[in-house]
Structures are given as structure tokens and as C-alpha cells.
Amino acid sequence: MGEIPAHWETTPFSHFFQIRKDIAGKEGYDVLSVTQTGIKVKDVEHNEGQIASDYSKYQFADPGDFIMNHMDLITGYIGRAESHGVTSPDYRVFRAFNENAYEDYYLLVFQLCYKWRVFFGLGQGVANKGRWRLPANQLKKFQIPVPPYLEQKAIASFLNKKTEDIDEQISKVEREIGLLKEYKQAVIARVVTHGLNPDAPTKPSGISWIGDIPKHWSIRKLSQVATEYFVSNKSIHHQNLLSLSYGAIVRKDINTTEGLLPASFDTYQVVKKDIIVMRLTDLQNDHRSLRVGIAKEEGIVTSAYTSIKVRETILPNYLYYQLHTNDIHKVFYGMGDGLRQSLNFAGMKNLRLLLPPIEEQEEIVDYINRKTTEIDSLVVELTYQVEYLKEYKQRLIADVVTGKINVQPD
């Protein structure tokens, strides 16, 4: 905390708070879970999150009780219960008993200790396995700030109002980002399926979600405009690891310890610039991922991806935008029977695609690239605003809670 106002005091946690552990003894209570956004009631009937086999061994928590995930001081958090229920026996449940403790103020203090990793410095266990716990004896003697009670109340009231205003600003900017992303997809879908000339004569496409298309366009199957592409990395030993992420092919650190990587990359495939890569696995369970990307450089990707190379009649980027639009409209999920979990090129070869003249493809790709670059720039700018607001919010909380910014009762 550094220096605190001269009229503040400090005291051990145990002088203000009492740890409790009352085991429920039976089932049937709401199950309360600690999240980064507060205490939530878990939907155990629909198997939300980790499900326990016996909730009778859980502990009670009453409205106003602090519930602390002290078993995970890295990603865990602390909140206050708004309703009666039971919570994990591994959580720490405590309540204020000292009349000089204003609970809303101390919730901000304890949450700040999580964000600043203060509790982490007092923990014990194995951090790299996500088990870094705060022993009860360490918590009990942990020194907490003690402003005068009315000042605690004034601080909590001030921050609740300020953070509510900041959160509202963040939500507004995030909505703008969402609308821009939707607009970007709409721009791509419109011009890649209907062209740039709104006055061009049209004809039915025969594809229900597309409708009419320019009369001079053709319709082709995927196998007529592209072929499957596969080059094994077994004898090449390429080291530029690429991955499909949110519809883009991005570099990945081949030496990273994050995520699952094989001991050898001999089973991977080599792709080069303008090869289109599709992840067509787990179609039934994952309806959110963007499954199509186009390589901007040579590298290796997992052989679980399907890679294709265009024929001369179509531009790589135009085919990518066509497949991307199919992806956005979730066309791949309707292919094959309902039990299939994945597709391959053979299962995709009859996918119907639109084929404008090559010069028109070039115009469409140039237009999309220009428009999406403009939109992406706006999204980046707004994302910086969100990050700034979030940082400002945390800095404000920290400065007010620790007395760096003076907030006095009216």
C-alpha cells in the first residue's frame, strides 16, 4: 500500500472478520460460485461448470458473506453473496463482526489484493498447476487498512458511482466495436455475393440464403475452382508454426509451453502463401468458431486442417471471402448427416460458389480489402479506448482505496 493517510490505521484481518464453515448436511440449496464478475448461482441441473457429486458437503453462505477462492490466487477472485446458498468447501467464507468495518469498502480492498497479486505473495502450493492457496493463519494476520468508518462508506459510495459510469462507457464502446464487426461481415457478404454494381441485371442463384446474383456470374462447385493441397512436413522440417485463430492464419511460437503441441512436427503439413486453410472438425459441438483462413506466408499447420489451392479461374482472396461468407452463415454445419463431427475436401467438393469474371473478382477483393482495413482501424482505436478505460478504472480504485486520492464524507 505504501504510505496511507495519517489518520488511517492498520489492523490484522482477524480483528475485523471471522472465518466460518457451516456444512450444509443435505442437498437442495442454491450453489454459489465465485467469478470475476461476482457471485453467481450455478446451474447444476444443466451441468454448468464443474459439478460435484455431493453438495451436502458444501458450506453455507448467507447474504453479505464474503466468499473467497483462496485455492487459486492466480485466476481466483472474491465476492459477496447476494442470496443464501452453499458454496465449495474449498472456498473461504467469512463475515465482518466489527462495527468499524464497512463491507463494501473491504470488498474493494480484497479485490484489489487479488488484482495486485498481494495474496499471491502470501500463498503456498504449486503455482504452475493452478494450486496456490492462502492458508487461514496467513489471512488472519494479514494487515488491512482502517480508515474511519464514515470515510470507508464515502469511499465505497464514490467508487461504486464512478466505476458504474466507467463501466457504462466501456459497454458503449464495446457495443460500437460489435456493430463495426457486424458491419464488416455485412460488407464482405454483400459484395462477394452481389457484386459492386447494385443496378446490374440479376438472376436467381438457387442458393436460398444468397437469393439473386448478377446475371453474368456463374455458379461452380468447390471442386471446379480449387483442389485439395497437402505437403507433408516430414522431410522438410519447416519451423514456422502457423495456426488458424478467429478466421486468420497467425504465427505461433514453436517453443511455447502454452496449449497442446506435439513432440514432433513431422505429422504437420506445409502451406504457402495464398493457400486456404479450413478447420472442419467438431462441427456439431462448436458453432462459434471462424473456420476459414488464408495463408499470408509459408509455414506449417496441423494436418487436422483441410488445405486447398485455387485453380486459374478464381483469385485466392476472392475464394477465401466466398468461403468466409459461407462460414459466417454457418453453411458448413448443414453438410453431411447430423452425426458427422467433421468434414474433409471430399465432403466439401459439391459446395456451390459464385464465380464472377476474374477482373470483377479483382475489383471486389480490392474493395473489401480497402473497406475492412478502414473498419479494422476503427476497431483498433476503440479497443484502445476500452483498455484505457479499464486501466483507468483499476488505477482509480487503487488510489482511492489506499488513500492516495482523498474522499471524505459529506
Secondary structure, DSSP 4 states (H G I P E B T S, - for coil): -----TT-EEEEGGGTEEEE--B--SS-SPEEEEETTEEEE--GGGT-SS--S-GGGSEEE-TT-EEE-TTBTTT--EEE-SS-EEE-TTSEEEEE-STT--HHHHHHHHHHHHHTTTTGGG-EEEGGGTEEE--HHHHHT-EEEE--HHHHHHHHHHHHHHHHHHHHHHHHHHHHHHHHHHHHHHHHHHHHHH-S-TTS-EEE-S-TTT-EEETT-EEEEHHHHEEE---BSTTT----BEEEETTEEEE--TT--SS---S--TTSEEE-TT-EEE--BSTTT--SS--EEE-SS-EEE-TTSEEEEE-TTS-HHHHHHHHHHHHHTT-GGGSS-TT--B--HHHHTT-EEEE--HHHHHHHHHHHHHHHHHHHHHHHHHHHHHHHHHHHHHHHHHHHHTTSS-----
